[in-house]
Structures are given as C-alpha cells and as structure tokens.
C-alpha cells in the first residue's frame, strides 16, 4: 500500500492527515475513517494495524487524522512529547468545556467533504473505526454525519468524567454499530461501557466482549473489526 499525506485548514486549525491506498486499485474504493486512541497519532501502531487489514488485505482506502494535542498538532510533532505527556494533555482537554468535540466534528466533516470528492473513493461506502478516544470523538461525529454508513466503537463508558454528552449523541445514531468492550478494562467500568452501548439508537448494533485490559486491538478483536466493516461496506 502507499501513503499520501494531506493537510486541511478548518476554522484556522491545521488538520494533518494520512490517506492509505492499495498499490493497485480499480474503481472507487470503500473508505474507512480511522481515529487513533489517546497518546497515539495518525501513523501510530493502531492505525498501521488497521491499514494492513483494510488497505493491504481488503483493498479499501483508510484515512486517519491526528487528534487534538496529538501527533503533528503538538509542538515538535509526534516525537515532540512522550506518550504519558500526550495522554495527560488529552485528559486535561477532555475534562474541560466540550473536550474538543465540536472542533473534531468540524475537522472530520471537512475530511469527509474532501475525500468524498476524490475520484478514487466510493462516497456511498464510508465507515468509521475508533475505540477509546476514537469513540469519544466518533460518537458525536456519527450523530451528525449521515455519510458514515457503519462504525466500530467501544472501550469507553459513561462513568468516565465529562462523558454525559456521549450518551445523548449515542441516541442519535442510526447506522449499524459494533461496540467492543474489554472485560478487565482498567480505565472504564464494565457498567459504564454497557450503559453507553445501551444508549446507542441504531437498530442494528452488537456488543462484543473480549478478555484483557485497555490495550490496542489484536487477534479476535481485530478480526471482528475487519469482518464487520468489510461486510457493511463491501470491501
């Protein structure tokens, strides 16, 4: 696969992103929008894992952008701070005001506008993948962006500070959703995650539970992500 970096400006903000494409592709490709987790960035291991699955193996396109205070949005770029410092900055942002949700909604919708107009992309087959921080910013986006046809979410719950809005946004979802929970998650309670899942308004929604703590998806969890979005988007 190949990578194409891009940058757009939204309300004076730089939005740095990366588009992953198969080396050889014919026709318009389904597109997966991928939001990394807290302390990572658009070229972090989680995103590379997903690109290997959806782009290299399934022949789809995948786009990722840096979250607020992550990656190239930090002074010095992705190498400008430790994971611990990045995580601390995100948590501080999340717990004040709207947590950067409205800005990220605008950023992602601008990315969808751009890529939906790309002749290589099938604008009728756009999906979302994002767990942990990817759910914190994904749920509000899905509530207002009808062009996203299916989503993988999870590893976040309503017991976490400043997460009340996510329950309201979840009720507005209509697309099929796979929600993934880690049973021994040390950051989000079991009850809080199940409560968030229950509030999702989609008629077609699934809750899958996996053993282990709050770490990136591997093994069966990653395979379930792949199977769900490939089935929904036709990859």
Secondary structure, DSSP 4 states (H G I P E B T S, - for coil): -EEEEEEEEETTEEEEEEEEE-SS--SPEEEEEE---TT--TTSHHHHHHHIIIIIIT--EEEEEPPTTSGGGSTTGGGGS-HHHHHHHHHHHHTSTTTTHHHHHHHHHHHHHHHHTSTTEEEEEEEEE--THHHHHHHHHHHH-TTEEEEEEES--TTSTT-HHHHHHHTT--SEEEEEEETT-SSS-HHHHHHHHHH---SSEEEEEESS-S----HHHHHHHHHHHHHHHT-
